[in-house]
Each structure stands twice: as structure tokens, then as C-alpha cells.
Amino acid sequence: MRFPLTLPVVLSSGHGEIAAVTRNVSASGVLFELDSPVQAGLEIRFSLRMPGAVLGTPRDVLVHCQGRVVRCSMNQSHYQAAATIDEYQFAEQ
């Protein structure tokens, strides 16, 4: 199931940090919107604060994720990067 969520996020890689916004999120991947392109294959780390209303939980849940970019393309004025979520961990609240 894919959720159309617009969440601010910072992508961390071995090359620094990149500000992005999610466009949709699923259990196995995320579509990000960015101002600059990222290379396919880039390993990234990011944290998402998933809304409780979407998850069916009483409060928002912070999830730390690791994954990799599988593709990046230009869409109107922004780049869109699709990434896998290879590992995730719920933060202690």
C-alpha cells in the first residue's frame, strides 16, 4: 500500500546531506522530490515522522530508514528520486 504523504526529510549519504520532500511512501520504498539530482545506487539514510492517522496509531511514529536510490528523473521544476527502504527501525518515543 502506497501513502501519498508530503513530509520534509533530510537524506544523508557518504556525500553529505540533501533536503527533500516525500511524495509517497510504502513499506518498501519512497518517492522523494529534490532540487538537485542524485545518483542511482546511492546509499541513503533518512528519518520519517509517519502520521498516526495514516498508521492507525494514537501518535506519530518516527522511523529511521536505510535504503538506496533506484532512479532519478526530472519532473517539471524538480527532480524525483525513487528509493528502496532496505532496513527500518522505529525510534523509541
N, C-alpha and C positions, 0 to 999 in steps of 0.2 A: 504494500500500500504506500502510495506516494502522497506526501502532505505539501500543499502549496504554502510554504512558510517563508516570510521575508524577515530574516534575522541578521543583525550585524555580526560579523565574525572576523577574527584575525587568523590568517593561515601562517603557520610557522614552518619553515623548511631550513635546510642547511644553508640556504642563500639569503636568509633574513625573514622579515615578516611582510605580509601582504594583506591590506584591508580588503574585505569582500562583503557581499550580502548574499544570503541564501535565496534561492528562488523556489526550490522544492527539496524535500528531504524524505528518504526512505530508509529502511533498516540497513540496506546495503550500499547506499550512495547518496550523494548530494550534488545539486547543480548550483554553482556559485556565479555571481556576476561581479566582474572586476574591472578596474580601469586600465590594466596592462595585461598582456598575455603571459601565460605560464606554460612551461614545457610539459608535454605528455610524459609520464613516467616519474615526474617529480613527487617525492615522498613528502607528505604534509601532516601536520598535527593541528588540531583546532578543537575548540570547545563550543558547544551549543547549549543555550538555555532553552530547553523544549517546554512550550507552554503546557501547563497541567490540563487545560481544557482539551488539548489535542490528544494527550496521553491518557486522559481519564483518571488523572491523579489530583489530589487536593491542592498541590502546589507545583510550581515549575520545577523541572529537574535539569540539573547541569550534567552534561555528558561530555567527557573528554574522548576525542576520536583520533585515530591514526588511519591514514589511507594514502592513496596516490591518485594523481591526475591521470585520467584516461584519454581526455581530449579537450581541446580549447579552440574556440572559434569566435569570430566577430559577429555580434548581433546588434544592429542599429549603431548606437554610440558606445556600447560596452562589449567587453569580452565575456564569454560564458565558458566556464570550465566545469566539466563533469568529473567527479572523483569518487572512488570507491571508499567505503568505510571497512577497513580490514580488521580493526580492533576498536573496541569502545569500552569505556568504564564509567559507571555512574559515580559522580562525586558524592562524598558524604555531605549531607545538608545539615 
